[in-house]
Amino acid sequence: MKTRDIRDLVWFSDDEARTDTLFESEQIWSQIVCLQKAQGIGPMTDAGADAIVTVLAGQVSAQSGKGRARMGQWESILVPVGTDLTLRNASEEPSVILMVLAPPPASGI
């Protein structure tokens, strides 16, 4: 069994959103996203995977398809296969997000 401390993947860049793969296998893929200031990622989509997005710290503005939500710590959304997703930091404080896709993305997200 392999364990990782998510805190080792939490760091921020003034230039762009930071992403690091947490775990990857043939069946599942997970990534930590670190956003600060007005940083964001997306729109992105995967035609073969569902995604779960969970805010670990901070506040995030999420747009999935035609839906929009402001998410705080411990809130999650399900992004169905083939649906566009855009995430942006929504506060003065930095945000940390866990994204999980199953199966792993066909192309790098």
Backbone torsions as a table, in degrees:
resi	resn	phi	psi	omega
1	MET	NA	134.8	178.7
2	LYS	-106.5	130.2	175.8
3	THR	-115.8	152.4	176.0
4	ARG	-139.3	147.3	174.8
5	ASP	-95.2	113.2	-177.3
6	ILE	-56.3	-32.0	-178.9
7	ARG	-59.3	-25.5	177.6
8	ASP	-67.5	-19.2	-179.0
9	LEU	-99.3	-1.3	-177.1
10	VAL	-94.4	105.3	170.0
11	TRP	-157.9	159.0	-168.6
12	PHE	-122.2	153.1	176.5
13	SER	-121.6	138.5	176.3
14	ASP	-70.5	-21.7	-173.5
15	ASP	-86.9	-33.7	-174.6
16	GLU	-162.1	167.3	174.5
17	ALA	-62.0	145.1	179.9
18	ARG	-106.1	134.6	176.9
19	THR	-133.7	141.3	175.9
20	ASP	-142.5	136.5	176.4
21	THR	-71.0	129.8	177.4
22	LEU	-85.9	-60.2	176.2
23	PHE	-139.0	152.4	176.7
24	GLU	-148.2	132.1	174.6
25	SER	-141.4	-175.9	177.7
26	GLU	-69.8	-20.7	-175.9
27	GLN	-105.6	-22.8	-173.4
28	ILE	-150.1	153.9	179.6
29	TRP	-142.6	139.1	178.4
30	SER	-137.2	149.9	-174.8
31	GLN	-142.2	144.7	171.9
32	ILE	-102.0	131.0	179.2
33	VAL	-117.1	128.7	179.2
34	CYS	-116.7	121.5	-177.6
35	LEU	-123.3	142.5	172.0
36	GLN	-140.4	165.3	-177.4
37	LYS	51.4	-129.6	-178.5
38	ALA	-99.5	22.3	-177.3
39	GLN	-68.7	153.4	177.5
40	GLY	-157.1	172.3	173.4
41	ILE	-133.7	149.7	178.6
42	GLY	105.2	177.1	4.9
43	PRO	-71.0	146.0	177.2
44	MET	-139.7	155.1	179.9
45	THR	-152.5	156.7	173.9
46	ASP	-135.6	125.3	-176.5
47	ALA	-77.3	-4.5	-176.8
48	GLY	-129.9	8.0	-175.8
49	ALA	-139.6	141.5	166.5
50	ASP	-85.3	155.7	178.8
51	ALA	-132.5	147.3	169.3
52	ILE	-116.6	129.5	180.0
53	VAL	-117.6	124.9	-179.2
54	THR	-127.5	131.7	177.4
55	VAL	-85.9	118.3	178.3
56	LEU	-88.5	-29.8	179.3
57	ALA	-155.7	146.1	176.3
58	GLY	86.8	-161.6	178.4
59	GLN	-132.6	139.8	-174.5
60	VAL	-131.9	139.9	169.8
61	SER	-94.4	123.7	-178.2
62	ALA	-118.7	136.8	171.6
63	GLN	-124.9	120.4	179.8
64	SER	-127.4	111.2	-173.7
65	GLY	61.4	-126.9	179.0
66	LYS	-92.7	-3.6	-178.7
67	GLY	-89.3	148.1	177.4
68	ARG	-132.6	145.5	177.7
69	ALA	-152.5	147.8	169.4
70	ARG	-102.1	121.7	-173.5
71	MET	-114.3	139.6	175.1
72	GLY	-109.9	-177.5	-178.1
73	GLN	-53.1	133.5	177.5
74	TRP	77.7	0.8	175.8
75	GLU	-86.0	147.1	-177.1
76	SER	-132.9	156.2	169.8
77	ILE	-133.2	154.0	172.7
78	LEU	-103.0	127.7	178.4
79	VAL	-109.3	107.8	-177.8
80	PRO	-65.3	154.1	178.8
81	VAL	-48.2	135.8	176.0
82	GLY	79.6	4.4	-177.7
83	THR	-98.0	132.6	176.8
84	ASP	-64.4	146.1	177.6
85	LEU	-136.1	131.6	173.3
86	THR	-130.5	134.1	179.0
87	LEU	-125.5	138.9	177.3
88	ARG	-138.9	145.2	172.5
89	ASN	-63.9	137.0	-174.1
90	ALA	-121.6	22.3	177.4
91	SER	-152.4	174.5	177.3
92	GLU	-72.4	-23.1	179.0
93	GLU	-82.9	152.0	176.2
94	PRO	-67.2	159.4	179.0
95	SER	-125.1	148.3	176.2
96	VAL	-128.0	130.8	-173.6
97	ILE	-126.6	141.1	171.4
98	LEU	-108.1	122.7	174.7
99	MET	-112.5	133.5	178.1
100	VAL	-127.3	126.8	178.7
101	LEU	-120.6	138.8	175.5
102	ALA	-141.2	124.8	-8.3
103	PRO	-68.8	174.2	179.9
104	PRO	-55.4	153.2	-177.6
105	PRO	-61.4	143.9	179.2
106	ALA	-67.6	-34.5	177.3
107	SER	-130.1	157.1	-178.0
108	GLY	-58.2	131.6	178.0
109	ILE	-90.7	NA	NA
